[in-house]
């Protein structure tokens, strides 16, 4: 593929908690137009109801297109990508300390505790490493969106690992076959590789709570919010 091109991949979760490949296309890197074409195609194929949550890295084109096509969808930034981006802006000698602090943020039991850990980290390092802390702070809300979902789902929605781990095999195969086929041939090969990998994807934990999420039941810090009027009626 052209160096300016990249693969656009979306994975969804069924009501039984199984991860499935929803779409794979080639597009221009960081292009909102490419993502908008893919998402529009999904909507036209039947995904008319906006997904509750989308998890992704910092590719601005994806988030811009998502906000246009599915404005009601919540945004969750991938902690693996964000950690790597922050650490890349730091001297190697400081990276282990910051990594521990980042771990304390996303492993906090509640959003309030996460915000406190967030504040501590920024305060501790922003004087010497402003670029790294600016990178962290600019996506604060999107990094903590997972607290509005069942705690059982957190391990799945804090990162894009299902896609990233699968792409290790895809990248290896496409590098070996570089310049050995057309874009269509390469895309077909990638699709088959992803289909094969799909069989090994693990079912999401606590999948029975997906029905609650779909039906707009509120969660706070991973726990279901019980309406006081319902308790009174009961």
Buried (B, 14 or more C-beta within 10 A) or exposed (E): BEEEBBBBBBBEBEEEBBBEBBBBBBBBBBBBEBBBBBBEEBEEEEBEEBBBBBBBBBBEBBBBBBBEBBEEBBBBBBBBBBBEBBBEBBEEEBBEEBBEBBEBBBEBEEBEBBBBBBEEBBEBBBEEBEEBBEBBBEBBEBBBBBBBBBBBBBEBBBBBBBBEEBBEEBEEBBEEEEEEBEEEEBBEBBBEBBEEBBEEBEEBBBBEBBEBBEEEBEBEBBEEEEEEEEEEEE
